[in-house]
């Protein structure tokens, strides 16, 4: 970058590297410079959207996801970012639509399936949420958060006849063992 400060590939790599180390603010700088050079860069728009979303700047994040989706309507990372922002903003109906759209494009997209399950759970659709959590668990059988989410739903289902305390206990034990005995995060 010192020799070619406008090298778009170098700016993208620098932003991605900084993001990978958790330096959100530092990652924004080269990516914003990249967007000044090429405002229609899909990857940079998506990455900036994710950074802004993680920082709670939902409206700005959505602007970047929308830009990426106008250019590449099936960009699953942009759709996933949009869905996550909708969910964090309490717009679970819009989140459900976005997660479903991703799963139509790629039925094995586990992150979208987990997001869909969480959005459905937040809407009180426990049976559908449980279905999607279990499908995700088939893909990631040692995922502590998934194990915990399924265990919680099986233990606390609003329909008492659908509770399964024995299976919930087994899943909770699997989560405990998979976590190296650290408390797992609970699903919202």
Backbone as a printed PyTorch tensor [residue, N CA C, xyz], in Angstrom:
tensor([[[  0.8170,  -1.2060,   0.0000],
         [  0.0000,   0.0000,   0.0000],
         [  0.8580,   1.2660,   0.0000]],

        [[  2.0450,   1.1690,   0.5740],
         [  2.9170,   2.3390,   0.5870],
         [  3.3170,   2.7210,  -0.8310]],

        [[  3.5470,   1.7230,  -1.6840],
         [  3.9540,   1.9930,  -3.0600],
         [  2.7340,   2.3000,  -3.9290]],

        [[  1.6520,   1.5480,  -3.7410],
         [  0.4220,   1.7390,  -4.5110],
         [ -0.7390,   1.9410,  -3.5390]],

        [[ -0.9380,   3.1420,  -3.0370],
         [ -1.9700,   3.3580,  -2.0180],
         [ -3.3940,   3.1230,  -2.5160]],

        [[ -3.5770,   3.0560,  -3.8310],
         [ -4.9150,   2.8300,  -4.3810],
         [ -5.0800,   1.4170,  -4.9350]],

        [[ -4.2500,   0.4800,  -4.4890],
         [ -4.3410,  -0.9060,  -4.9300],
         [ -5.5580,  -1.5510,  -4.2640]],

        [[ -6.5880,  -1.8010,  -5.0660],
         [ -7.8650,  -2.2770,  -4.5280],
         [ -7.7370,  -3.6440,  -3.8560]],

        [[ -6.9700,  -4.5280,  -4.4560],
         [ -6.7960,  -5.8510,  -3.8430],
         [ -6.0790,  -5.7530,  -2.5000]],

        [[ -5.0850,  -4.9040,  -2.4260],
         [ -4.3440,  -4.7370,  -1.1750],
         [ -5.2380,  -4.1200,  -0.0980]],

        [[ -6.0720,  -3.1690,  -0.4940],
         [ -6.9970,  -2.5570,   0.4650],
         [ -7.9850,  -3.5950,   0.9960]],

        [[ -8.5080,  -4.4460,   0.1070],
         [ -9.4410,  -5.4930,   0.5290],
         [ -8.7470,  -6.4770,   1.4730]],

        [[ -7.5410,  -6.9120,   1.0990],
         [ -6.8000,  -7.8580,   1.9560],
         [ -6.4940,  -7.2590,   3.3140]],

        [[ -6.1060,  -5.9860,   3.3410],
         [ -5.7980,  -5.3380,   4.6100],
         [ -7.0530,  -5.2630,   5.4780]],

        [[ -8.1670,  -4.8510,   4.8880],
         [ -9.4250,  -4.7820,   5.6320],
         [ -9.8230,  -6.1430,   6.1720]],

        [[ -9.7190,  -7.1700,   5.3380],
         [-10.0760,  -8.5230,   5.7590],
         [ -9.1590,  -9.0170,   6.8810]],

        [[ -7.8620,  -8.7290,   6.7610],
         [ -6.9040,  -9.1580,   7.7880],
         [ -7.1960,  -8.4880,   9.1270]],

        [[ -7.4450,  -7.2070,   9.0890],
         [ -7.7510,  -6.4840,  10.3240],
         [ -9.0620,  -6.9790,  10.9330]],

        [[-10.0270,  -7.2560,  10.0840],
         [-11.3090,  -7.7740,  10.5580],
         [-11.1210,  -9.1430,  11.2120]],

        [[-10.2910,  -9.9780,  10.6030],
         [-10.0420, -11.3250,  11.1380],
         [ -9.4090, -11.2740,  12.5300]],

        [[ -8.7160, -10.2000,  12.8350],
         [ -8.0970, -10.0610,  14.1610],
         [ -8.9870,  -9.2660,  15.1230]],

        [[-10.2200,  -8.9750,  14.6750],
         [-11.1760,  -8.3040,  15.5480],
         [-11.0320,  -6.7930,  15.6180]],

        [[-10.2370,  -6.2180,  14.7460],
         [-10.0170,  -4.7710,  14.7460],
         [-11.0150,  -4.1010,  13.8020]],

        [[-12.2570,  -3.9790,  14.2730],
         [-13.3370,  -3.4910,  13.4250],
         [-13.0790,  -2.0810,  12.8940]],

        [[-12.7480,  -1.1670,  13.7790],
         [-12.5300,   0.2240,  13.3520],
         [-11.3740,   0.3290,  12.3850]],

        [[-10.2880,  -0.3730,  12.6870],
         [ -9.1180,  -0.3290,  11.8030],
         [ -9.4420,  -0.9320,  10.4470]],

        [[-10.2770,  -1.9600,  10.4210],
         [-10.6490,  -2.6090,   9.1560],
         [-11.4990,  -1.6950,   8.2880]],

        [[-12.2730,  -0.8560,   8.9240],
         [-13.1500,   0.0470,   8.1600],
         [-12.3700,   1.0020,   7.2660]],

        [[-11.2370,   1.4870,   7.7710],
         [-10.4860,   2.5210,   7.0410],
         [-10.0780,   2.0850,   5.6330]],

        [[ -9.3560,   0.9660,   5.4610],
         [ -8.9880,   0.6000,   4.0880],
         [-10.1980,   0.2220,   3.2310]],

        [[-11.2250,  -0.3390,   3.8550],
         [-12.4100,  -0.7230,   3.0890],
         [-13.1970,   0.5000,   2.6250]],

        [[-13.2590,   1.5250,   3.4600],
         [-13.9300,   2.7660,   3.0430],
         [-13.1370,   3.4430,   1.9220]],

        [[-11.8120,   3.3660,   2.0080],
         [-10.9750,   3.9160,   0.9340],
         [-11.2450,   3.1450,  -0.3600]],

        [[-11.3650,   1.8460,  -0.2440],
         [-11.6760,   1.0140,  -1.3990],
         [-13.0240,   1.4060,  -2.0010]],

        [[-14.0110,   1.6610,  -1.1460],
         [-15.3310,   2.0490,  -1.6550],
         [-15.3100,   3.4250,  -2.3130]],

        [[-14.4040,   4.2920,  -1.8870],
         [-14.2750,   5.5870,  -2.5790],
         [-13.7280,   5.3780,  -3.9830]],

        [[-12.8300,   4.3960,  -4.1320],
         [-12.2700,   4.0820,  -5.4540],
         [-13.2830,   3.3230,  -6.3160]],

        [[-14.0370,   2.4310,  -5.6660],
         [-14.9880,   1.5820,  -6.3830],
         [-16.2330,   1.3900,  -5.5240]],

        [[-17.1920,   2.3420,  -5.5870],
         [-18.3780,   2.2750,  -4.7320],
         [-19.2520,   1.0510,  -4.9710]],

        [[-19.0480,   0.3610,  -6.0880],
         [-19.8720,  -0.8010,  -6.4070],
         [-19.1530,  -2.1240,  -6.1060]],

        [[-18.0910,  -2.0610,  -5.3090],
         [-17.3660,  -3.2730,  -4.9390],
         [-18.2430,  -4.0710,  -3.9690]],

        [[-18.7280,  -5.2000,  -4.4400],
         [-19.6760,  -6.0090,  -3.6640],
         [-19.0560,  -6.4740,  -2.3550]],

        [[-17.8600,  -7.0660,  -2.4260],
         [-17.2320,  -7.6160,  -1.2200],
         [-16.9720,  -6.5290,  -0.1740]],

        [[-16.4880,  -5.3830,  -0.5910],
         [-16.2240,  -4.2980,   0.3590],
         [-17.5230,  -3.8080,   0.9890]],

        [[-18.5750,  -3.6940,   0.2010],
         [-19.8690,  -3.2750,   0.7560],
         [-20.3740,  -4.2820,   1.7830]],

        [[-20.2250,  -5.5660,   1.4660],
         [-20.6760,  -6.5920,   2.4060],
         [-19.8650,  -6.5380,   3.7010]],

        [[-18.5600,  -6.4450,   3.5740],
         [-17.6980,  -6.4320,   4.7660],
         [-17.9690,  -5.2030,   5.6260]],

        [[-18.0960,  -4.0480,   5.0030],
         [-18.4250,  -2.8260,   5.7580],
         [-19.7940,  -2.9920,   6.4220]],

        [[-20.7450,  -3.5850,   5.7070],
         [-22.0640,  -3.8330,   6.2960],
         [-21.9690,  -4.6940,   7.5430]],

        [[-21.1570,  -5.7620,   7.4830],
         [-20.9870,  -6.6300,   8.6580],
         [-20.3540,  -5.8660,   9.8170]],

        [[-19.3510,  -5.0640,   9.5180],
         [-18.6890,  -4.2830,  10.5790],
         [-19.7010,  -3.3340,  11.2230]],

        [[-20.4270,  -2.5990,  10.3990],
         [-21.4000,  -1.6410,  10.9250],
         [-22.5000,  -2.3500,  11.7180]],

        [[-22.9260,  -3.4990,  11.2270],
         [-23.9370,  -4.2660,  11.9460],
         [-23.4430,  -4.7140,  13.3120]],

        [[-22.2000,  -5.1630,  13.3780],
         [-21.6280,  -5.5770,  14.6640],
         [-21.4830,  -4.4030,  15.6170]],

        [[-21.3340,  -3.2230,  15.0590],
         [-21.2070,  -2.0230,  15.8890],
         [-22.5640,  -1.4110,  16.2220]],

        [[-23.6430,  -2.0260,  15.7390],
         [-24.9830,  -1.5390,  16.0370],
         [-25.4670,  -0.4200,  15.1380]],

        [[-24.7410,  -0.1290,  14.0720],
         [-25.1440,   0.9040,  13.1120],
         [-26.0060,   0.2610,  12.0260]],

        [[-27.2110,  -0.1590,  12.4160],
         [-28.0500,  -0.9640,  11.5390],
         [-28.4360,  -0.2760,  10.2360]],

        [[-28.8140,   0.9880,  10.2830],
         [-29.2600,   1.6430,   9.0400],
         [-28.0970,   1.7790,   8.0530]],

        [[-26.9140,   2.1230,   8.5490],
         [-25.7540,   2.2140,   7.6620],
         [-25.3680,   0.8390,   7.1340]],

        [[-25.4550,  -0.1720,   7.9760],
         [-25.1480,  -1.5390,   7.5450],
         [-26.0830,  -1.9420,   6.4100]],

        [[-27.3770,  -1.6560,   6.5710],
         [-28.3540,  -2.0250,   5.5530],
         [-28.0850,  -1.3070,   4.2290]],

        [[-27.6120,  -0.0700,   4.2860],
         [-27.2780,   0.6450,   3.0490],
         [-26.2220,  -0.1200,   2.2620]],

        [[-25.2070,  -0.6240,   2.9700],
         [-24.1320,  -1.3580,   2.2950],
         [-24.6220,  -2.7210,   1.7930]],

        [[-25.4330,  -3.4050,   2.5930],
         [-25.9790,  -4.6850,   2.1290],
         [-26.8850,  -4.4700,   0.9160]],

        [[-27.7000,  -3.4320,   0.9610],
         [-28.5960,  -3.1220,  -0.1660],
         [-27.8020,  -2.8200,  -1.4350]],

        [[-26.7050,  -2.0680,  -1.2900],
         [-25.8580,  -1.7780,  -2.4490],
         [-25.3120,  -3.0630,  -3.0420]],

        [[-24.7960,  -3.9320,  -2.1810],
         [-24.2480,  -5.2140,  -2.6560],
         [-25.3340,  -6.0420,  -3.3440]],

        [[-26.5330,  -6.0470,  -2.7810],
         [-27.6240,  -6.8530,  -3.3480],
         [-28.1700,  -6.2780,  -4.6510]],

        [[-28.0940,  -4.9640,  -4.8240],
         [-28.4950,  -4.3700,  -6.1090],
         [-27.5530,  -4.8450,  -7.2220]],

        [[-26.2790,  -5.0020,  -6.8770],
         [-25.2810,  -5.4150,  -7.8620],
         [-25.3160,  -6.9330,  -8.0620]],

        [[-25.4220,  -7.6490,  -6.9540],
         [-25.3990,  -9.1160,  -6.9760],
         [-26.5560,  -9.6310,  -6.1050]],

        [[-27.7620,  -9.7630,  -6.6860],
         [-28.9660, -10.0760,  -5.9060],
         [-28.9150, -11.3760,  -5.0950]],

        [[-28.0290, -12.2920,  -5.4540],
         [-27.9550, -13.5510,  -4.7290],
         [-26.7080, -13.6540,  -3.8490]],

        [[-26.1560, -12.5310,  -3.4610],
         [-24.9720, -12.5230,  -2.5900],
         [-25.3990, -12.9720,  -1.1920]],

        [[-25.1500, -14.2390,  -0.8920],
         [-25.6620, -14.8010,   0.3660],
         [-25.0930, -14.1070,   1.5990]],

        [[-23.8440, -13.6480,   1.5600],
         [-23.2820, -12.9540,   2.7310],
         [-24.0150, -11.6270,   2.9720]],

        [[-24.4250, -10.9600,   1.8970],
         [-25.1970,  -9.7220,   2.0560],
         [-26.5960, -10.0280,   2.5720]],

        [[-27.2100, -11.0830,   2.0420],
         [-28.5300, -11.4880,   2.5380],
         [-28.4540, -11.8860,   4.0110]],

        [[-27.4150, -12.6260,   4.3680],
         [-27.2490, -13.0500,   5.7530],
         [-27.0140, -11.8470,   6.6730]],

        [[-26.1960, -10.9180,   6.2260],
         [-25.9820,  -9.7040,   7.0120],
         [-27.2720,  -8.9250,   7.2050]],

        [[-28.0470,  -8.8040,   6.1240],
         [-29.3420,  -8.1100,   6.2120],
         [-30.2660,  -8.8090,   7.1990]],

        [[-30.3400, -10.1310,   7.0960],
         [-31.2050, -10.9000,   7.9980],
         [-30.7970, -10.7070,   9.4490]],

        [[-29.4940, -10.7450,   9.6960],
         [-29.0020, -10.5650,  11.0720],
         [-29.3300,  -9.1710,  11.5990]],

        [[-29.2050,  -8.1650,  10.7350],
         [-29.5400,  -6.7970,  11.1510],
         [-31.0330,  -6.6940,  11.4400]],

        [[-31.8630,  -7.2710,  10.5610],
         [-33.3130,  -7.2450,  10.8100],
         [-33.6260,  -7.9060,  12.1490]],

        [[-33.0010,  -9.0540,  12.3990],
         [-33.2670,  -9.7720,  13.6450],
         [-32.8330,  -8.9380,  14.8510]],

        [[-31.6590,  -8.3330,  14.7820],
         [-31.1800,  -7.5370,  15.9280],
         [-32.0310,  -6.2810,  16.1350]],

        [[-32.6790,  -5.8220,  15.0630],
         [-33.5420,  -4.6390,  15.1650],
         [-34.9670,  -5.0120,  15.5780]],

        [[-35.2020,  -6.3010,  15.8410],
         [-36.5310,  -6.7420,  16.2650],
         [-37.5190,  -6.9120,  15.1240]],

        [[-37.0210,  -6.9110,  13.8950],
         [-37.8620,  -7.0810,  12.7080],
         [-37.8170,  -8.5490,  12.2740]],

        [[-38.3580,  -9.4270,  13.1180],
         [-38.1970, -10.8660,  12.8650],
         [-38.9180, -11.3260,  11.6000]],

        [[-40.0170, -10.6780,  11.2060],
         [-40.6900, -11.0650,   9.9600],
         [-39.7650, -10.8780,   8.7570]],

        [[-39.0970,  -9.7330,   8.7030],
         [-38.1600,  -9.4670,   7.6070],
         [-36.9580, -10.3960,   7.6920]],

        [[-36.5100, -10.6700,   8.9080],
         [-35.3830, -11.5910,   9.0910],
         [-35.7430, -12.9830,   8.5900]],

        [[-36.9330, -13.4530,   8.9400],
         [-37.3800, -14.7810,   8.4960],
         [-37.3820, -14.8430,   6.9670]],

        [[-37.9100, -13.8090,   6.3100],
         [-37.9440, -13.7900,   4.8430],
         [-36.5350, -13.8690,   4.2560]],

        [[-35.6100, -13.1000,   4.8280],
         [-34.2350, -13.0940,   4.3110],
         [-33.5540, -14.4410,   4.5520]],

        [[-33.7280, -15.0060,   5.7400],
         [-33.1240, -16.3190,   6.0110],
         [-33.6940, -17.3770,   5.0740]],

        [[-34.9990, -17.3330,   4.8360],
         [-35.6250, -18.3050,   3.9280],
         [-35.0940, -18.1370,   2.5020]],

        [[-34.8860, -16.9080,   2.0910],
         [-34.3440, -16.6480,   0.7580],
         [-32.9470, -17.2640,   0.6240]],

        [[-32.1300, -17.1340,   1.6640],
         [-30.7910, -17.7250,   1.6410],
         [-30.8910, -19.2430,   1.5270]],

        [[-31.7910, -19.8350,   2.3130],
         [-31.9180, -21.2900,   2.3140],
         [-32.4860, -21.8160,   0.9930]],

        [[-33.2350, -20.9900,   0.2730],
         [-33.6780, -21.3810,  -1.0700],
         [-32.4840, -21.4350,  -2.0100]],

        [[-31.5440, -20.5100,  -1.8380],
         [-30.3360, -20.4890,  -2.6710],
         [-29.3610, -21.5930,  -2.2680]],

        [[-29.2620, -21.8450,  -0.9610],
         [-28.3080, -22.8290,  -0.4410],
         [-28.8870, -23.4860,   0.8060]],

        [[-29.5750, -24.6140,   0.6410],
         [-30.2270, -25.2730,   1.7810],
         [-29.2660, -25.7350,   2.8820]],

        [[-27.9860, -25.7990,   2.5890],
         [-27.0100, -26.2390,   3.5960],
         [-26.3310, -25.0590,   4.2950]],

        [[-26.8400, -23.8700,   4.1280],
         [-26.2430, -22.6850,   4.7490],
         [-26.6510, -22.6950,   6.2320]],

        [[-25.8070, -23.2890,   7.0460],
         [-26.1360, -23.5310,   8.4540],
         [-26.3240, -22.2410,   9.2350]],

        [[-25.5170, -21.2370,   8.9480],
         [-25.6430, -19.9700,   9.6760],
         [-27.0320, -19.3530,   9.4540]],

        [[-27.5300, -19.4430,   8.2250],
         [-28.8710, -18.9270,   7.9290],
         [-29.9310, -19.7880,   8.6130]],

        [[-29.7130, -21.0860,   8.6480],
         [-30.6810, -21.9790,   9.2860],
         [-30.7640, -21.6740,  10.7920]],

        [[-29.6270, -21.4230,  11.4100],
         [-29.6230, -21.0780,  12.8360],
         [-30.3340, -19.7480,  13.0470]],

        [[-30.0380, -18.7660,  12.1930],
         [-30.7040, -17.4690,  12.2880],
         [-32.2060, -17.5950,  12.1160]],

        [[-32.6220, -18.4240,  11.1520],
         [-34.0550, -18.6460,  10.9270],
         [-34.6840, -19.2690,  12.1690]],

        [[-34.0280, -20.2560,  12.7380],
         [-34.5580, -20.9010,  13.9450],
         [-34.7040, -19.8920,  15.0820]],

        [[-33.7170, -19.0350,  15.2490],
         [-33.7830, -18.0350,  16.3200],
         [-34.8960, -17.0260,  16.0630]],

        [[-35.0490, -16.6290,  14.7900],
         [-36.1160, -15.6750,  14.4500],
         [-37.4860, -16.3090,  14.6800]],

        [[-37.6430, -17.5640,  14.2740],
         [-38.9080, -18.2620,  14.4990],
         [-39.1850, -18.4260,  15.9900]],

        [[-38.1490, -18.7330,  16.7530],
         [-38.3140, -18.8710,  18.2010],
         [-38.7580, -17.5470,  18.8220]],

        [[-38.1960, -16.4510,  18.3350],
         [-38.5800, -15.1430,  18.8730],
         [-40.0290, -14.7950,  18.5300]],

        [[-40.5740, -15.4260,  17.4920],
         [-41.9730, -15.2170,  17.1140],
         [-42.9030, -16.2150,  17.8080]],

        [[-42.3270, -17.0730,  18.6410],
         [-43.1350, -18.0600,  19.3540],
         [-43.4520, -19.2990,  18.5340]],

        [[-42.7860, -19.4610,  17.4110],
         [-43.0020, -20.6250,  16.5490],
         [-42.0060, -21.7190,  16.9290]],

        [[-42.2250, -22.2840,  18.0950],
         [-41.2510, -23.2050,  18.6750],
         [-41.0640, -24.4880,  17.8650]],

        [[-42.1440, -25.0430,  17.3230],
         [-42.0140, -26.2840,  16.5510],
         [-41.1450, -26.0750,  15.3150]],

        [[-41.4110, -24.9880,  14.5810],
         [-40.6140, -24.7020,  13.3920],
         [-39.1730, -24.3680,  13.7730]],

        [[-38.9990, -23.6250,  14.8630],
         [-37.6470, -23.2970,  15.3210],
         [-36.8860, -24.5700,  15.6560]],

        [[-37.5290, -25.4600,  16.3700],
         [-36.8990, -26.7160,  16.7720],
         [-36.4930, -27.5330,  15.5350]],

        [[-37.3550, -27.5590,  14.5320],
         [-37.0360, -28.2590,  13.2840],
         [-35.7490, -27.7270,  12.6610]],

        [[-35.6360, -26.4020,  12.5790],
         [-34.4610, -25.7920,  11.9500],
         [-33.2210, -25.9290,  12.8300]],

        [[-33.3790, -25.8140,  14.1390],
         [-32.2400, -26.0510,  15.0320],
         [-31.7260, -27.4800,  14.8450]],

        [[-32.6390, -28.4450,  14.7530],
         [-32.2170, -29.8380,  14.6180],
         [-31.5520, -30.0950,  13.2700]],

        [[-32.0400, -29.4650,  12.1970],
         [-31.3740, -29.5880,  10.8980],
         [-29.9660, -28.9980,  10.9570]],

        [[-29.8330, -27.8760,  11.6240],
         [-28.5070, -27.2660,  11.7830],
         [-27.6060, -28.1580,  12.6280]],

        [[-28.1870, -28.7710,  13.6330],
         [-27.4260, -29.6630,  14.5070],
         [-26.9240, -30.8840,  13.7250]],

        [[-27.6810, -31.3240,  12.7120],
         [-27.2100, -32.4130,  11.8500],
         [-25.9250, -32.0130,  11.1280]],

        [[-25.8190, -30.7300,  10.7800],
         [-24.6300, -30.2180,  10.0870],
         [-23.4860, -29.9220,  11.0510]],

        [[-23.8270, -29.4960,  12.2670],
         [-22.8160, -29.1190,  13.2590],
         [-23.1400, -29.7960,  14.5930]],

        [[-22.9080, -31.1080,  14.6790],
         [-23.3500, -31.8700,  15.8560],
         [-22.6450, -31.5110,  17.1640]],

        [[-21.5380, -30.8090,  17.1030],
         [-20.8270, -30.4350,  18.3350],
         [-20.9220, -28.9400,  18.6290]],

        [[-21.8000, -28.2390,  17.9410],
         [-21.9690, -26.8040,  18.1450],
         [-22.6500, -26.5840,  19.4950]],

        [[-21.9160, -26.0380,  20.4270],
         [-22.3840, -25.8690,  21.8040],
         [-23.6540, -25.0340,  21.8690]],

        [[-23.6980, -23.9490,  21.1100],
         [-24.8830, -23.0880,  21.1510],
         [-26.1110, -23.7850,  20.5800]],

        [[-25.9190, -24.5710,  19.5200],
         [-27.0410, -25.3280,  18.9620],
         [-27.5280, -26.3860,  19.9500]],

        [[-26.5960, -27.1370,  20.5090],
         [-26.9740, -28.1480,  21.5020],
         [-27.7550, -27.5040,  22.6430]],

        [[-27.2750, -26.3720,  23.1060],
         [-27.9370, -25.6670,  24.2110],
         [-29.3210, -25.1610,  23.8050]],

        [[-29.4260, -24.6350,  22.5880],
         [-30.7150, -24.1120,  22.1110],
         [-31.7570, -25.2180,  21.9960]],

        [[-31.3510, -26.3490,  21.4290],
         [-32.2910, -27.4660,  21.2900],
         [-32.6590, -28.0040,  22.6640]],

        [[-31.6700, -28.1350,  23.5420],
         [-31.9490, -28.6120,  24.9070],
         [-32.9410, -27.6810,  25.5950]],

        [[-32.7140, -26.3880,  25.4670],
         [-33.6000, -25.4030,  26.1080],
         [-35.0270, -25.5320,  25.5740]],

        [[-35.1730, -25.6110,  24.2430],
         [-36.5090, -25.7310,  23.6590],
         [-37.2010, -27.0210,  24.0960]],

        [[-36.4460, -28.1070,  24.1380],
         [-37.0420, -29.3750,  24.5590],
         [-37.4400, -29.3490,  26.0340]],

        [[-36.7330, -28.5800,  26.8190],
         [-37.0290, -28.5060,  28.2520],
         [-38.1400, -27.5100,  28.5770]],

        [[-38.3180, -26.5000,  27.7310],
         [-39.2260, -25.4020,  28.0960],
         [-40.3500, -25.1640,  27.0900]],

        [[-40.5250, -26.0470,  26.1430],
         [-41.5380, -25.8570,  25.0900],
         [-42.8550, -25.4250,  25.7330]],

        [[-43.5200, -24.4480,  25.1210],
         [-44.7770, -23.9410,  25.6930],
         [-45.8770, -25.0000,  25.6980]],

        [[-45.8010, -25.9500,  24.7870],
         [-46.7230, -27.0790,  24.7750],
         [-46.0800, -28.1890,  25.6160]],

        [[-46.5860, -28.3690,  26.8090],
         [-45.9890, -29.2950,  27.7700],
         [-45.8610, -30.7040,  27.1760]],

        [[-46.7950, -31.0920,  26.3050],
         [-46.7550, -32.4380,  25.7240],
         [-45.5500, -32.6220,  24.7870]],

        [[-44.9290, -31.5160,  24.3540],
         [-43.7790, -31.5980,  23.4500],
         [-42.4530, -31.4700,  24.1830]],

        [[-42.5090, -31.3220,  25.4820],
         [-41.2750, -31.2690,  26.2640],
         [-40.6640, -32.6640,  26.3410]],

        [[-39.3540, -32.7060,  26.3190],
         [-38.6420, -33.9770,  26.4110],
         [-37.4350, -33.7640,  27.3320]],

        [[-37.6870, -33.8320,  28.6440],
         [-36.6150, -33.5320,  29.5970],
         [-35.4200, -34.4810,  29.4940]],

        [[-35.6510, -35.7360,  29.1480],
         [-34.5280, -36.6810,  29.0350],
         [-33.6180, -36.3060,  27.8700]],

        [[-34.2220, -36.0270,  26.7040],
         [-33.4290, -35.6150,  25.5450],
         [-32.7610, -34.2660,  25.8070]],

        [[-33.4690, -33.3620,  26.4790],
         [-32.8980, -32.0540,  26.8180],
         [-31.6600, -32.2340,  27.6860]],

        [[-31.7440, -33.1340,  28.6530],
         [-30.6050, -33.3800,  29.5460],
         [-29.4230, -33.9550,  28.7710]],

        [[-29.7040, -34.9070,  27.8700],
         [-28.6200, -35.4920,  27.0680],
         [-27.9280, -34.4330,  26.2080]],

        [[-28.7270, -33.5710,  25.5960],
         [-28.1500, -32.5150,  24.7650],
         [-27.3760, -31.4980,  25.6060]],

        [[-27.8980, -31.1710,  26.7710],
         [-27.1910, -30.2410,  27.6620],
         [-25.8540, -30.8410,  28.0990]],

        [[-25.8430, -32.1330,  28.3660],
         [-24.5780, -32.7910,  28.7350],
         [-23.5940, -32.7810,  27.5700]],

        [[-24.1050, -33.0290,  26.3570],
         [-23.2380, -32.9570,  25.1750],
         [-22.6680, -31.5480,  25.0070]],

        [[-23.5150, -30.5460,  25.2390],
         [-23.0490, -29.1550,  25.1400],
         [-21.9590, -28.8920,  26.1750]],

        [[-22.1730, -29.3630,  27.3720],
         [-21.1970, -29.1620,  28.4510],
         [-19.8670, -29.8120,  28.0750]],

        [[-19.9260, -31.0450,  27.5870],
         [-18.7040, -31.7610,  27.2210],
         [-18.0100, -31.1250,  26.0190]],

        [[-18.7760, -30.6360,  25.0640],
         [-18.2030, -30.0080,  23.8720],
         [-17.6140, -28.6320,  24.1730]],

        [[-18.0300, -28.0410,  25.2780],
         [-17.6000, -26.6720,  25.5980],
         [-16.3270, -26.6190,  26.4140]],

        [[-15.7100, -27.7470,  26.6870],
         [-14.5540, -27.7760,  27.5970],
         [-14.9390, -27.2080,  28.9510]],

        [[-16.1990, -27.4380,  29.2950],
         [-16.7550, -27.0790,  30.6100],
         [-16.8170, -25.5750,  30.8320]],

        [[-17.0600, -24.8440,  29.7570],
         [-17.3290, -23.4170,  29.8660],
         [-18.8030, -23.2150,  29.5620]],

        [[-19.4340, -22.3130,  30.2550],
         [-20.8710, -22.0890,  30.0750],
         [-21.1610, -21.6490,  28.6500]],

        [[-22.0640, -22.3640,  27.9340],
         [-22.4170, -21.9460,  26.5630],
         [-23.2950, -20.7100,  26.5720]],

        [[-23.3250, -20.0440,  25.4310],
         [-24.2190, -18.8940,  25.2680],
         [-25.6260, -19.4120,  25.0450]],

        [[-26.6010, -18.7300,  25.5760],
         [-28.0000, -19.1090,  25.3550],
         [-28.5210, -18.3850,  24.1370]],

        [[-29.3910, -19.0390,  23.3780],
         [-30.0220, -18.3940,  22.2230],
         [-31.0810, -17.4340,  22.7420]],

        [[-31.2240, -16.3360,  22.0260],
         [-32.2510, -15.3600,  22.4100],
         [-33.6230, -15.8980,  22.1340]]])
